[in-house]
Amino acid sequence: VRVVKALCDQKNISITGVTKVFRGDPRIARIFLEEGISMLGDSRVDNLKRMRDLPAEKWLIRPPMLSEAAAVARFADAALHSEWEVIRAVAAEAYRMGRQHKVILMADLGDIREGYVDPEELLRVAAQIESLPAASLYGLGVNLTCFSFIQPDTEKMAQLAELAQRAGQAAGHPVRIVSGGNSATLDLMLRGGIPAGVNNLRLGEGLLFGRE
């Protein structure tokens, strides 16, 4: 964790430490925090619940189901989203709880796994989010090498950075997080291939095993 974080710091890349492979065990997640990682991500709400007492920003790192809206609002500070109906439902639950929900919109750049394929639809949703009293557009993200084995490259990262800039304009404020994928993007980062507009990676395998 210490080595990977130092490498990412050199490139001004923040890390969301992915905890799903150890079921959100707080003992291991705490090591991430002790080494300076301030954001934790998991694909299961139950795992986020296990880590609820840890002093970190917690992400659901997949689009929530509509039936999970209340649990996501309670246990996730942020989530990756690709459906307006779900964003609205989570925001409504967050409002009832007196919480704020941070929305990270997913853009599909070829992996055909999740996210908006049409950039214009993504930009419309980015603007709509700001009308919700308990939600805000926090960032944009992409998933690559997960389903169709589409590799991350500088061109795709530049596309994401440009789309994030346009989404910020649509929302009326800059987005804080531009998440360029998972541990598979580390090699591109080490080769200097990530443009300045991308500032986050969601890392599990890279932190736990030093791979990729």
C-alpha positions in Angstrom: 0.0 0.0 0.0 2.8 2.4 0.9 4.7 1.8 -2.3 1.6 2.1 -4.6 0.4 5.2 -2.9 3.8 6.8 -3.3 3.8 6.1 -7.0 0.2 7.5 -7.4 1.2 10.6 -5.3 3.9 11.3 -7.8 1.3 11.5 -10.6 -1.3 13.4 -8.5 -3.6 10.4 -8.5 -5.8 9.7 -5.4 -6.6 6.1 -4.5 -10.0 4.6 -3.6 -8.9 1.4 -1.8 -11.1 -1.5 -3.0 -12.1 -3.8 -0.1 -14.4 -6.3 -1.8 -11.9 -9.1 -2.1 -11.6 -9.3 1.7 -15.3 -8.7 2.3 -14.8 -5.2 3.9 -12.9 -6.6 6.8 -12.2 -3.5 8.9 -8.8 -4.9 10.1 -7.4 -4.9 6.6 -9.3 -1.7 5.5 -7.7 0.1 8.5 -4.2 -0.6 7.0 -5.3 1.3 3.9 -6.2 4.2 6.1 -3.1 4.0 8.2 -1.0 4.4 5.0 -2.9 7.6 3.9 -5.8 6.3 1.8 -8.9 8.3 2.7 -11.5 6.6 0.4 -12.7 3.0 0.5 -14.8 1.3 -2.2 -16.8 -2.0 -2.2 -19.3 -3.6 -4.5 -21.5 -4.9 -1.7 -23.5 -2.6 0.6 -23.1 -5.2 3.5 -19.3 -4.7 3.3 -19.7 -1.0 3.5 -21.8 -1.5 6.6 -19.1 -3.6 8.2 -16.7 -0.6 7.7 -19.2 2.1 8.9 -17.1 3.0 11.9 -13.9 3.6 9.9 -13.1 7.3 9.3 -13.1 7.2 5.5 -15.3 8.3 2.6 -17.1 5.1 1.4 -18.0 4.4 -2.2 -20.3 1.7 -3.7 -18.2 0.9 -6.8 -21.0 -0.4 -9.0 -24.4 1.1 -10.0 -26.9 0.4 -7.2 -30.1 -1.4 -7.7 -33.3 0.5 -7.1 -34.2 -1.8 -4.3 -31.0 -0.8 -2.5 -31.7 2.9 -2.5 -32.2 3.2 1.3 -29.2 1.1 2.2 -26.9 2.9 -0.3 -28.0 6.3 1.1 -27.2 5.2 4.6 -23.9 3.3 4.2 -22.3 4.8 1.0 -21.1 8.4 0.9 -20.8 8.1 -2.9 -21.7 5.6 -5.6 -21.0 4.9 -9.3 -24.3 5.6 -11.2 -25.7 5.1 -14.6 -29.5 5.4 -14.2 -31.3 8.6 -13.4 -34.2 6.8 -11.7 -31.8 5.2 -9.2 -30.0 8.4 -8.6 -33.3 10.1 -7.8 -34.3 7.3 -5.5 -31.0 7.3 -3.5 -31.1 11.1 -3.2 -34.7 10.9 -1.9 -33.6 8.4 0.8 -30.6 10.5 1.7 -32.8 13.6 2.1 -35.1 11.7 4.5 -32.0 10.7 6.5 -30.5 14.2 6.5 -27.5 12.9 4.5 -25.9 14.0 1.2 -25.2 11.6 -1.6 -22.2 12.0 -4.0 -22.9 10.9 -7.5 -20.1 9.5 -9.8 -21.5 9.1 -13.3 -20.1 6.2 -15.3 -19.1 6.7 -18.9 -18.8 3.7 -21.2 -15.7 4.0 -23.3 -15.8 0.6 -25.0 -15.9 -2.1 -22.3 -19.8 -2.4 -22.6 -20.1 -3.1 -18.9 -21.7 -0.1 -17.3 -22.2 3.6 -17.8 -23.6 6.0 -20.3 -22.8 5.2 -24.0 -24.3 8.5 -25.2 -22.3 11.4 -23.8 -25.2 13.8 -24.4 -27.4 11.7 -22.1 -24.7 11.7 -19.4 -24.4 15.5 -19.7 -28.2 15.9 -19.3 -28.2 13.8 -16.2 -25.2 15.8 -14.8 -27.3 18.9 -15.0 -30.4 17.2 -13.5 -28.5 16.0 -10.5 -28.1 19.6 -9.3 -31.9 19.9 -8.9 -31.9 17.2 -6.2 -31.7 18.6 -2.7 -29.6 15.8 -1.2 -27.3 14.8 -4.1 -24.5 16.4 -6.0 -22.3 15.5 -9.0 -19.1 14.4 -7.5 -17.3 12.9 -10.4 -17.0 10.8 -13.5 -15.6 7.3 -13.8 -14.9 4.5 -16.3 -14.5 0.7 -16.1 -12.1 -1.0 -18.5 -10.6 -4.5 -18.9 -13.4 -5.9 -16.8 -15.8 -7.4 -19.4 -14.6 -6.9 -23.0 -10.9 -6.6 -22.2 -10.7 -3.1 -23.7 -7.4 -1.7 -22.4 -7.0 1.7 -20.9 -4.9 4.1 -23.0 -4.1 7.8 -23.2 -6.8 8.5 -25.7 -9.6 7.0 -23.6 -8.3 8.8 -20.5 -8.3 12.0 -22.5 -11.9 11.3 -23.5 -12.9 10.8 -19.9 -11.1 14.0 -18.8 -12.8 16.1 -21.5 -16.2 14.6 -20.7 -15.7 15.4 -17.0 -15.0 19.0 -17.9 -18.2 19.2 -19.9 -20.1 17.5 -17.1 -18.8 20.1 -14.7 -20.0 22.9 -17.0 -23.5 21.2 -17.3 -23.7 20.9 -13.5 -22.5 24.5 -12.9 -19.4 23.5 -10.9 -16.2 21.4 -11.5 -16.3 17.7 -10.7 -13.8 16.7 -8.0 -13.2 13.1 -9.0 -12.3 11.7 -12.4 -11.7 8.0 -11.9 -9.7 6.3 -14.6 -10.5 2.7 -13.7 -8.9 0.0 -11.7 -5.5 -1.6 -11.1 -5.3 -2.4 -14.8 -4.7 1.4 -15.3 -1.6 1.4 -13.1 0.8 0.4 -15.9 -0.5 3.3 -18.1 0.0 5.6 -15.1 3.6 4.4 -14.5 4.4 5.1 -18.2 3.1 8.6 -17.9 0.1 7.9 -20.1 -2.7 9.4 -17.9 -3.5 13.0 -18.8 -3.7 15.7 -16.0 -7.5 15.7 -15.9 -7.8 12.2 -14.5 -7.1 12.2 -10.8 -8.3 8.9 -9.2 -7.9 5.1 -9.5 -9.9 2.4 -7.8 -7.3 -0.1 -6.6 -7.7 -3.5 -5.0 -5.4 -6.0 -6.7 -2.6 -3.4 -7.0 -2.7 -2.6 -3.3 -3.1 -6.2 -2.0 -0.7 -8.0 -4.3 1.4 -5.4 -6.1 0.2 -6.7 -9.4 -0.6 -4.9 -12.7 
